[in-house]
Amino acid sequence: MSELLKFFVKYSSWFLFAAYIVAGCVLLFSNNPFQHHVYLSSANVVSSGVYRAANSVTSYFSLRDINEDLQRRNSDLELEIYRLKDVIRKYQEEVHADTMTVDSALTRYHFLIAHVINNSITRSHNYITIEKGRLDGVEPEMGVIDQNGIVGIVNVVGDHTARLISVLNPYLRLSCKVKGEQQVGSLVWDGKDPGEAILEELPKHAKFVKGDTIVTSGFSSVFPEGVPVGTILSGTRDREDNFYTLRVKLFTDFSTLSTVRVIRDKMKDELTAVEKEPEIKNVN
């Protein structure tokens, strides 16, 4: 306590000087209209600058929430597109029927938004980790996409996280086709360029040109039909081979992967159960 008193006594003249300055400024700006106006103008400029800086900081930290909201809105729009495509397909198939009904399976797909917390693109076999798991509804063999195209398939699931087999992994093979055509091939990464993959075993009668879009075939419960994959860079076919091999430029940029969408197919369990039924060898 004595040291504190000594401090105030030692610097008392400075404290008294500061008090006089504060009192003088109060009297000056309170009793003189011009100085009062200058004070208010200056205070507004300073406070505006502080508010702008604070708003910039808070806006920066809100970017993740804003991005997730945009992803969710995009997901809803994509689901609507898939449903409308199914409606059109149903109408085309039943255009000559007496009655036309809309399949209840149009709402079979649901998207779960997830953030990428680990990702590799330079290894021979690449994997991706997301911060959504079993408690969020993620299960093995669910397809994963981003706003541009396919990303991978869920491989291992924990309570709060999950690991995906990336498209940039030779273990993963996806059924794909040229948009607007019916011939199907297998998309696989050849381990060369993280921005490209190859579509193998495309039948020789398939029609395509450079720049055509490759999409998923829909021949599984993993991805709906028509999910964008990439564009054709080139195609080759051996003289003795009955299939084309296409080099595809992937839409997804795996080097900047941040937010993804896990596809939940409500009919997956039913399809799996039906496909696992044993074959009937003899019918009397």
C-alpha positions in Angstrom: 0.0 0.0 0.0 2.8 2.4 0.9 4.4 1.7 -2.5 1.2 2.7 -4.2 1.0 5.9 -2.2 4.6 6.7 -3.1 3.8 6.2 -6.8 0.9 8.6 -6.7 2.9 11.2 -4.8 5.8 10.9 -7.2 3.7 11.4 -10.2 1.0 13.6 -8.7 2.0 16.6 -10.9 1.3 14.4 -14.0 -2.0 13.2 -12.7 -3.0 16.8 -11.9 -1.9 17.9 -15.4 -4.0 15.2 -17.0 -7.0 16.1 -14.8 -6.7 19.8 -16.0 -6.6 18.7 -19.6 -9.7 16.5 -19.3 -11.6 19.3 -17.4 -10.5 21.9 -20.0 -11.6 19.7 -22.9 -15.0 19.1 -21.3 -15.5 22.8 -20.8 -14.3 23.6 -24.3 -16.5 21.1 -26.1 -19.5 21.6 -23.9 -19.7 25.4 -23.9 -18.6 26.2 -27.5 -20.9 25.1 -30.4 -18.2 25.0 -33.0 -15.8 22.8 -31.0 -18.8 20.7 -29.9 -19.6 20.1 -33.6 -16.0 19.2 -34.4 -15.9 16.8 -31.4 -19.1 15.0 -32.5 -17.9 14.7 -36.2 -14.5 13.3 -35.1 -16.2 10.9 -32.7 -18.5 9.7 -35.4 -15.6 9.1 -37.8 -13.6 7.1 -35.2 -16.6 5.1 -34.1 -17.6 4.3 -37.7 -14.1 3.0 -38.4 -14.2 0.8 -35.3 -17.6 -0.5 -36.2 -16.5 -1.3 -39.8 -13.4 -3.1 -38.5 -15.5 -5.1 -36.0 -18.0 -6.0 -38.7 -15.3 -7.2 -41.0 -13.9 -9.5 -38.3 -17.3 -10.9 -37.3 -18.2 -11.4 -41.0 -15.0 -13.3 -41.6 -15.9 -15.7 -38.8 -19.4 -16.1 -40.1 -18.2 -17.3 -43.6 -18.3 -20.9 -42.6 -22.0 -20.7 -41.5 -22.8 -18.7 -44.7 -21.1 -21.3 -46.9 -22.9 -24.2 -45.1 -26.2 -22.4 -45.7 -25.5 -21.9 -49.4 -24.5 -25.6 -49.6 -27.8 -26.6 -48.0 -29.7 -24.4 -50.4 -27.8 -25.9 -53.4 -28.5 -29.4 -52.1 -32.2 -28.7 -52.0 -32.1 -27.4 -55.6 -30.2 -30.4 -56.8 -32.6 -32.8 -55.2 -35.4 -30.9 -56.9 -33.7 -31.4 -60.2 -33.4 -35.1 -59.6 -37.0 -35.4 -58.7 -38.1 -33.4 -61.8 -36.0 -35.7 -64.0 -37.8 -38.7 -62.5 -41.1 -37.1 -63.1 -40.3 -36.5 -66.7 -39.0 -40.0 -67.1 -42.2 -41.4 -65.5 -44.4 -39.3 -67.8 -42.4 -40.4 -70.9 -42.7 -44.1 -69.9 -46.5 -43.8 -69.2 -47.5 -41.4 -71.9 -49.5 -44.1 -73.6 -51.1 -45.5 -70.4 -54.7 -44.9 -69.3 -53.6 -43.4 -66.0 -50.4 -41.6 -65.1 -49.0 -41.8 -61.5 -46.0 -40.3 -59.9 -43.7 -42.8 -58.2 -43.4 -42.3 -54.4 -39.7 -43.0 -54.8 -39.1 -39.4 -56.1 -38.2 -38.4 -52.6 -35.9 -41.3 -52.0 -32.7 -39.1 -51.7 -31.6 -36.9 -48.9 -28.4 -34.9 -48.5 -26.3 -34.5 -45.3 -23.9 -31.5 -45.3 -20.4 -32.3 -43.9 -17.1 -30.5 -43.7 -13.8 -32.1 -44.8 -11.2 -32.3 -42.0 -8.6 -34.3 -43.8 -7.9 -34.9 -47.5 -5.0 -36.3 -49.6 -4.5 -36.1 -53.3 -0.8 -37.0 -53.8 -0.8 -40.6 -52.6 -1.3 -43.7 -54.7 -4.5 -44.4 -52.7 -6.2 -41.3 -51.4 -8.8 -41.0 -48.6 -11.0 -38.2 -47.2 -12.2 -37.6 -43.6 -15.4 -35.7 -42.9 -16.8 -34.5 -39.5 -20.1 -36.3 -39.7 -20.6 -39.9 -38.5 -23.0 -42.6 -37.4 -24.8 -40.3 -35.0 -25.5 -37.9 -37.9 -27.0 -40.7 -40.1 -23.8 -41.5 -42.1 -23.4 -45.2 -43.1 -20.9 -47.2 -45.1 -21.4 -47.2 -48.9 -23.1 -43.8 -49.1 -22.1 -41.7 -52.0 -20.5 -38.3 -51.5 -20.5 -35.3 -53.8 -19.7 -31.6 -53.7 -21.2 -28.6 -55.6 -19.3 -29.6 -58.7 -19.4 -33.4 -58.9 -18.6 -36.8 -57.4 -16.2 -37.0 -54.5 -16.1 -40.6 -53.2 -17.9 -43.3 -51.2 -18.1 -43.7 -47.4 -15.8 -46.5 -46.3 -15.4 -46.4 -42.5 -17.8 -44.7 -40.1 -17.3 -43.6 -36.5 -19.7 -41.8 -34.1 -18.8 -38.3 -35.2 -16.5 -38.8 -38.3 -16.3 -40.9 -41.4 -13.6 -41.8 -43.9 -14.3 -41.8 -47.6 -12.6 -43.7 -50.5 -11.8 -40.8 -52.7 -12.3 -40.9 -56.5 -8.5 -40.5 -56.6 -8.2 -44.1 -55.4 -7.8 -47.0 -57.8 -9.9 -49.2 -55.4 -12.9 -47.2 -56.3 -14.8 -47.9 -59.6 -18.0 -46.1 -60.5 -20.6 -46.9 -63.1 -20.8 -43.9 -65.5 -22.0 -43.0 -69.0 -21.9 -40.2 -71.5 -24.7 -37.8 -70.8 -27.7 -38.6 -73.1 -26.5 -42.1 -73.9 -27.2 -45.4 -72.4 -23.9 -47.3 -72.8 -22.1 -47.7 -69.4 -18.5 -47.9 -68.5 -16.3 -47.9 -65.3 -14.7 -44.8 -64.1 -11.4 -45.3 -62.3 -8.4 -43.2 -61.4 -5.1 -44.2 -63.0 -2.9 -42.6 -60.4 -1.5 -39.9 -62.7 -3.3 -36.6 -62.5 -5.6 -35.7 -59.5 -7.7 -33.7 -61.9 -8.3 -36.5 -64.4 -9.6 -40.1 -64.5 -10.4 -42.7 -67.1 -13.7 -44.3 -68.2 -13.0 -47.9 -69.2 -15.0 -50.6 -70.9 -17.3 -48.2 -72.8 -18.9 -50.3 -75.7 -17.6 -49.6 -79.1 -21.0 -48.5 -80.4 -21.2 -45.7 -77.9 -21.4 -42.2 -79.4 -19.4 -39.3 -78.0 -17.2 -36.3 -78.9 -14.5 -34.4 -77.1 -16.1 -32.1 -74.5 -19.2 -34.3 -73.8 -20.2 -34.6 -70.2 -19.8 -37.8 -68.2 -22.4 -38.5 -65.5 -23.3 -41.4 -63.1 -25.4 -44.2 -64.6 -27.7 -44.7 -61.6 -27.1 -48.4 -61.7 -26.7 -48.6 -57.9 -28.1 -47.1 -54.7 -24.8 -45.1 -54.1 -25.3 -42.2 -56.6 -28.5 -41.1 -58.4 -28.5 -41.1 -62.2 -27.0 -37.9 -63.8 -24.6 -36.7 -61.1 -21.9 -34.7 -63.0 -18.5 -36.3 -63.2 -16.4 -34.5 -65.8 -15.9 -33.9 -69.5 -14.2 -36.0 -72.2 -10.6 -35.0 -73.0 -9.9 -37.8 -75.4 -10.9 -41.4 -76.4 -9.0 -44.4 -77.7 -9.8 -47.9 -79.0 -7.5 -50.7 -80.0 -8.3 -52.4 -83.3 -8.8 -55.8 -81.5 -10.7 -54.3 -78.6 -14.5 -53.9 -78.5 -14.4 -51.1 -75.9 -13.3 -47.4 -75.7 -11.2 -45.9 -73.0 -11.9 -42.2 -72.4 -9.8 -39.7 -70.5 -12.1 -37.5 -68.3 -11.4 -34.1 -66.8 -13.0 -34.2 -63.4 -15.4 -31.4 -62.3 -14.4 -31.7 -58.7 -11.2 -29.9 -57.6 -9.9 -32.1 -54.8 -7.2 -29.7 -53.9 -9.7 -27.2 -52.6 -12.3 -29.6 -51.2 -14.1 -28.1 -48.2 -17.8 -28.9 -47.9 -19.4 -32.0 -49.2 -22.8 -33.7 -49.3 -23.4 -37.3 -48.2 -26.2 -38.9 -50.2 -28.7 -41.0 -48.2 -30.9 -43.3 -50.3 -34.1 -44.2 -48.4 -34.6 -47.2 -50.6 -31.1 -48.6 -50.1 -32.1 -51.3 -47.5 -34.9 -52.5 -49.7 -32.7 -52.7 -52.8 -30.0 -54.5 -50.9 -32.4 -57.0 -49.5 -34.0 -57.7 -52.9 -30.6 -58.1 -54.6 -29.4 -60.6 -51.9 -32.3 -63.0 -52.4 -31.0 -66.4 -53.5 -31.5 -67.4 -57.1 -34.3 -69.9 -57.8 -32.7 -72.7 -59.8 -35.7 -74.8 -60.7 -39.3 -73.7 -61.2 -41.9 -76.5 -61.5 
